[in-house]
Amino acid sequence: MIEIRAQPGPQHQFLESTADIVLYGGTTGSGKSFCKLMELTRHTNHKGFGAVIFRHTSVQVHMKVACGIPPN
Protein backbone atom coordinates (compact mmCIF):
# COMPACT_ATOMS: atom_id res chain seq x y z
CA MET A 1 0.00 0.00 0.00
CA ILE A 2 1.28 3.46 -0.87
CA GLU A 3 1.30 5.97 1.97
CA ILE A 4 0.39 9.51 0.98
CA ARG A 5 1.07 12.28 3.45
CA ALA A 6 1.58 16.00 3.62
CA GLN A 7 4.99 17.56 3.25
CA PRO A 8 6.47 19.16 6.37
CA GLY A 9 5.63 22.85 6.71
CA PRO A 10 2.49 24.55 5.37
CA GLN A 11 0.83 21.36 4.07
CA HIS A 12 1.26 19.63 7.42
CA GLN A 13 0.09 22.72 9.34
CA PHE A 14 -3.01 23.01 7.14
CA LEU A 15 -4.02 19.39 7.66
CA GLU A 16 -3.29 19.41 11.40
CA SER A 17 -5.33 22.54 12.09
CA THR A 18 -8.45 22.13 14.25
CA ALA A 19 -9.89 25.46 13.10
CA ASP A 20 -13.29 25.56 11.38
CA ILE A 21 -11.86 27.70 8.57
CA VAL A 22 -8.26 27.53 7.36
CA LEU A 23 -6.76 29.75 4.66
CA TYR A 24 -3.90 28.40 2.57
CA GLY A 25 -2.36 30.41 -0.24
CA GLY A 26 0.70 30.04 -2.37
CA THR A 27 2.15 29.85 -5.83
CA THR A 28 1.39 27.22 -8.44
CA GLY A 29 2.55 23.82 -7.26
CA SER A 30 2.63 24.64 -3.55
CA GLY A 31 0.21 21.85 -2.68
CA LYS A 32 -3.05 23.74 -2.12
CA SER A 33 -5.18 21.36 -4.20
CA PHE A 34 -3.47 18.33 -2.67
CA CYS A 35 -4.36 19.59 0.80
CA LYS A 36 -7.98 20.21 -0.16
CA LEU A 37 -8.31 16.64 -1.42
CA MET A 38 -6.54 15.18 1.60
CA GLU A 39 -8.87 17.09 3.92
CA LEU A 40 -11.90 15.73 2.07
CA THR A 41 -10.71 12.14 2.43
CA ARG A 42 -10.93 12.49 6.22
CA HIS A 43 -14.68 12.83 6.02
CA THR A 44 -15.73 10.43 3.25
CA ASN A 45 -16.78 7.73 5.73
CA HIS A 46 -19.15 10.06 7.61
CA LYS A 47 -22.77 9.34 6.75
CA GLY A 48 -24.30 12.17 4.75
CA PHE A 49 -20.96 13.75 3.89
CA GLY A 50 -20.86 15.70 0.66
CA ALA A 51 -18.43 18.15 -0.86
CA VAL A 52 -18.17 20.46 -3.82
CA ILE A 53 -14.88 21.65 -5.28
CA PHE A 54 -14.98 24.77 -7.45
CA ARG A 55 -12.23 25.29 -10.01
CA HIS A 56 -11.73 27.72 -12.89
CA THR A 57 -11.82 24.98 -15.53
CA SER A 58 -13.17 21.44 -15.64
CA VAL A 59 -9.73 20.22 -16.72
CA GLN A 60 -8.39 21.19 -13.29
CA VAL A 61 -11.07 19.11 -11.57
CA HIS A 62 -10.54 16.08 -13.79
CA MET A 63 -6.80 16.17 -13.18
CA LYS A 64 -7.35 16.01 -9.41
CA VAL A 65 -9.95 13.23 -9.59
CA ALA A 66 -7.59 11.23 -11.78
CA CYS A 67 -5.11 11.21 -8.89
CA GLY A 68 -7.09 8.36 -7.37
CA ILE A 69 -9.53 9.79 -4.83
CA PRO A 70 -12.24 7.11 -5.06
CA PRO A 71 -15.94 7.99 -4.92
CA ASN A 72 -17.70 7.03 -1.69
DOKOL-590504 format. One record per residue (C-alpha): residue number from 1; residue in three letters; x, y, z. Coordinates in Angstrom, 1 decimal, decimal comma, always signed. Layout:
REM residues N
<r><resi>NUM</resi><resn>Ala</resn><c1>X</c1><c2>Y</c2><c3>Z</c3></r>
...
***
This chain:
REM residues 72
<r><resi>1</resi><resn>Met</resn><c1>+0,0</c1><c2>+0,0</c2><c3>+0,0</c3></r>
<r><resi>2</resi><resn>Ile</resn><c1>+1,3</c1><c2>+3,5</c2><c3>-0,9</c3></r>
<r><resi>3</resi><resn>Glu</resn><c1>+1,3</c1><c2>+6,0</c2><c3>+2,0</c3></r>
<r><resi>4</resi><resn>Ile</resn><c1>+0,4</c1><c2>+9,5</c2><c3>+1,0</c3></r>
<r><resi>5</resi><resn>Arg</resn><c1>+1,1</c1><c2>+12,3</c2><c3>+3,5</c3></r>
<r><resi>6</resi><resn>Ala</resn><c1>+1,6</c1><c2>+16,0</c2><c3>+3,6</c3></r>
<r><resi>7</resi><resn>Gln</resn><c1>+5,0</c1><c2>+17,6</c2><c3>+3,2</c3></r>
<r><resi>8</resi><resn>Pro</resn><c1>+6,5</c1><c2>+19,2</c2><c3>+6,4</c3></r>
<r><resi>9</resi><resn>Gly</resn><c1>+5,6</c1><c2>+22,8</c2><c3>+6,7</c3></r>
<r><resi>10</resi><resn>Pro</resn><c1>+2,5</c1><c2>+24,6</c2><c3>+5,4</c3></r>
<r><resi>11</resi><resn>Gln</resn><c1>+0,8</c1><c2>+21,4</c2><c3>+4,1</c3></r>
<r><resi>12</resi><resn>His</resn><c1>+1,3</c1><c2>+19,6</c2><c3>+7,4</c3></r>
<r><resi>13</resi><resn>Gln</resn><c1>+0,1</c1><c2>+22,7</c2><c3>+9,3</c3></r>
<r><resi>14</resi><resn>Phe</resn><c1>-3,0</c1><c2>+23,0</c2><c3>+7,1</c3></r>
<r><resi>15</resi><resn>Leu</resn><c1>-4,0</c1><c2>+19,4</c2><c3>+7,7</c3></r>
<r><resi>16</resi><resn>Glu</resn><c1>-3,3</c1><c2>+19,4</c2><c3>+11,4</c3></r>
<r><resi>17</resi><resn>Ser</resn><c1>-5,3</c1><c2>+22,5</c2><c3>+12,1</c3></r>
<r><resi>18</resi><resn>Thr</resn><c1>-8,4</c1><c2>+22,1</c2><c3>+14,2</c3></r>
<r><resi>19</resi><resn>Ala</resn><c1>-9,9</c1><c2>+25,5</c2><c3>+13,1</c3></r>
<r><resi>20</resi><resn>Asp</resn><c1>-13,3</c1><c2>+25,6</c2><c3>+11,4</c3></r>
<r><resi>21</resi><resn>Ile</resn><c1>-11,9</c1><c2>+27,7</c2><c3>+8,6</c3></r>
<r><resi>22</resi><resn>Val</resn><c1>-8,3</c1><c2>+27,5</c2><c3>+7,4</c3></r>
<r><resi>23</resi><resn>Leu</resn><c1>-6,8</c1><c2>+29,7</c2><c3>+4,7</c3></r>
<r><resi>24</resi><resn>Tyr</resn><c1>-3,9</c1><c2>+28,4</c2><c3>+2,6</c3></r>
<r><resi>25</resi><resn>Gly</resn><c1>-2,4</c1><c2>+30,4</c2><c3>-0,2</c3></r>
<r><resi>26</resi><resn>Gly</resn><c1>+0,7</c1><c2>+30,0</c2><c3>-2,4</c3></r>
<r><resi>27</resi><resn>Thr</resn><c1>+2,2</c1><c2>+29,8</c2><c3>-5,8</c3></r>
<r><resi>28</resi><resn>Thr</resn><c1>+1,4</c1><c2>+27,2</c2><c3>-8,4</c3></r>
<r><resi>29</resi><resn>Gly</resn><c1>+2,5</c1><c2>+23,8</c2><c3>-7,3</c3></r>
<r><resi>30</resi><resn>Ser</resn><c1>+2,6</c1><c2>+24,6</c2><c3>-3,6</c3></r>
<r><resi>31</resi><resn>Gly</resn><c1>+0,2</c1><c2>+21,8</c2><c3>-2,7</c3></r>
<r><resi>32</resi><resn>Lys</resn><c1>-3,0</c1><c2>+23,7</c2><c3>-2,1</c3></r>
<r><resi>33</resi><resn>Ser</resn><c1>-5,2</c1><c2>+21,4</c2><c3>-4,2</c3></r>
<r><resi>34</resi><resn>Phe</resn><c1>-3,5</c1><c2>+18,3</c2><c3>-2,7</c3></r>
<r><resi>35</resi><resn>Cys</resn><c1>-4,4</c1><c2>+19,6</c2><c3>+0,8</c3></r>
<r><resi>36</resi><resn>Lys</resn><c1>-8,0</c1><c2>+20,2</c2><c3>-0,2</c3></r>
<r><resi>37</resi><resn>Leu</resn><c1>-8,3</c1><c2>+16,6</c2><c3>-1,4</c3></r>
<r><resi>38</resi><resn>Met</resn><c1>-6,5</c1><c2>+15,2</c2><c3>+1,6</c3></r>
<r><resi>39</resi><resn>Glu</resn><c1>-8,9</c1><c2>+17,1</c2><c3>+3,9</c3></r>
<r><resi>40</resi><resn>Leu</resn><c1>-11,9</c1><c2>+15,7</c2><c3>+2,1</c3></r>
<r><resi>41</resi><resn>Thr</resn><c1>-10,7</c1><c2>+12,1</c2><c3>+2,4</c3></r>
<r><resi>42</resi><resn>Arg</resn><c1>-10,9</c1><c2>+12,5</c2><c3>+6,2</c3></r>
<r><resi>43</resi><resn>His</resn><c1>-14,7</c1><c2>+12,8</c2><c3>+6,0</c3></r>
<r><resi>44</resi><resn>Thr</resn><c1>-15,7</c1><c2>+10,4</c2><c3>+3,3</c3></r>
<r><resi>45</resi><resn>Asn</resn><c1>-16,8</c1><c2>+7,7</c2><c3>+5,7</c3></r>
<r><resi>46</resi><resn>His</resn><c1>-19,2</c1><c2>+10,1</c2><c3>+7,6</c3></r>
<r><resi>47</resi><resn>Lys</resn><c1>-22,8</c1><c2>+9,3</c2><c3>+6,8</c3></r>
<r><resi>48</resi><resn>Gly</resn><c1>-24,3</c1><c2>+12,2</c2><c3>+4,8</c3></r>
<r><resi>49</resi><resn>Phe</resn><c1>-21,0</c1><c2>+13,7</c2><c3>+3,9</c3></r>
<r><resi>50</resi><resn>Gly</resn><c1>-20,9</c1><c2>+15,7</c2><c3>+0,7</c3></r>
<r><resi>51</resi><resn>Ala</resn><c1>-18,4</c1><c2>+18,1</c2><c3>-0,9</c3></r>
<r><resi>52</resi><resn>Val</resn><c1>-18,2</c1><c2>+20,5</c2><c3>-3,8</c3></r>
<r><resi>53</resi><resn>Ile</resn><c1>-14,9</c1><c2>+21,6</c2><c3>-5,3</c3></r>
<r><resi>54</resi><resn>Phe</resn><c1>-15,0</c1><c2>+24,8</c2><c3>-7,4</c3></r>
<r><resi>55</resi><resn>Arg</resn><c1>-12,2</c1><c2>+25,3</c2><c3>-10,0</c3></r>
<r><resi>56</resi><resn>His</resn><c1>-11,7</c1><c2>+27,7</c2><c3>-12,9</c3></r>
<r><resi>57</resi><resn>Thr</resn><c1>-11,8</c1><c2>+25,0</c2><c3>-15,5</c3></r>
<r><resi>58</resi><resn>Ser</resn><c1>-13,2</c1><c2>+21,4</c2><c3>-15,6</c3></r>
<r><resi>59</resi><resn>Val</resn><c1>-9,7</c1><c2>+20,2</c2><c3>-16,7</c3></r>
<r><resi>60</resi><resn>Gln</resn><c1>-8,4</c1><c2>+21,2</c2><c3>-13,3</c3></r>
<r><resi>61</resi><resn>Val</resn><c1>-11,1</c1><c2>+19,1</c2><c3>-11,6</c3></r>
<r><resi>62</resi><resn>His</resn><c1>-10,5</c1><c2>+16,1</c2><c3>-13,8</c3></r>
<r><resi>63</resi><resn>Met</resn><c1>-6,8</c1><c2>+16,2</c2><c3>-13,2</c3></r>
<r><resi>64</resi><resn>Lys</resn><c1>-7,4</c1><c2>+16,0</c2><c3>-9,4</c3></r>
<r><resi>65</resi><resn>Val</resn><c1>-10,0</c1><c2>+13,2</c2><c3>-9,6</c3></r>
<r><resi>66</resi><resn>Ala</resn><c1>-7,6</c1><c2>+11,2</c2><c3>-11,8</c3></r>
<r><resi>67</resi><resn>Cys</resn><c1>-5,1</c1><c2>+11,2</c2><c3>-8,9</c3></r>
<r><resi>68</resi><resn>Gly</resn><c1>-7,1</c1><c2>+8,4</c2><c3>-7,4</c3></r>
<r><resi>69</resi><resn>Ile</resn><c1>-9,5</c1><c2>+9,8</c2><c3>-4,8</c3></r>
<r><resi>70</resi><resn>Pro</resn><c1>-12,2</c1><c2>+7,1</c2><c3>-5,1</c3></r>
<r><resi>71</resi><resn>Pro</resn><c1>-15,9</c1><c2>+8,0</c2><c3>-4,9</c3></r>
<r><resi>72</resi><resn>Asn</resn><c1>-17,7</c1><c2>+7,0</c2><c3>-1,7</c3></r>
***
